[in-house]
């Protein structure tokens, strides 16, 4: 899974990067980490859900694709982002799973915006994340992630610290332990698919006359090397009692996994002709699935 590791040119930028990672850390460490079931405790052959979550978390540190895009002078493209004006739509649907999935998408978009120093838009996406975290019952986790990411700045500014404390003074989590697992799976899936989507859109926008061939090839390699990350995400779903919508998403991830298993990885990563890669049927099938699953999430 891609992790946007942009240069920390500004102190605030580094703190926001820490916040992005912190959100995922907090979600991973807090969602469904305890089980009182004697049956589960006795089953030593079943991989513990927290171990699976840790595997997924490690997947976030696999690639620095946005650093490559940014450092090579690739232009920011707002078309890669999900429409932030749809935030209210997700809070009116009475579907916390959909809200959590789109929280993950907006988190990824926030990361992208910060990488390209789009501060004004980043504020809107931050507000969207806050609103969806409140609606999903994850506000406490969101506040802890903010504290983790912004601690260096917050602790040195009394006025900012006061505002932060007011914002999260009564923050709590309203979801049950089992519900947390489902919401976490939804948020992580949204985050993951949006990360992939950003790279797919960049690859698809490549023109033969571009001077960014090496970035293009690195992006293709990143997409090709997602089998383990996808397996980790699917393994996490295996530990959760899913509702119909979750089952549908799980089945789509399985279909994407099958396409990854069929890839001729060595042939693809050794190919240096962008035109040949753009015409490769296996890659196009994966691109289409990523776009389709992401579209299903944002259409909830």
Order of alpha helices (4+ residues) and beta strands (2+ residues): alpha-alpha-alpha-alpha-alpha-alpha-alpha-alpha-alpha-alpha-alpha-alpha-alpha-alpha-alpha-alpha
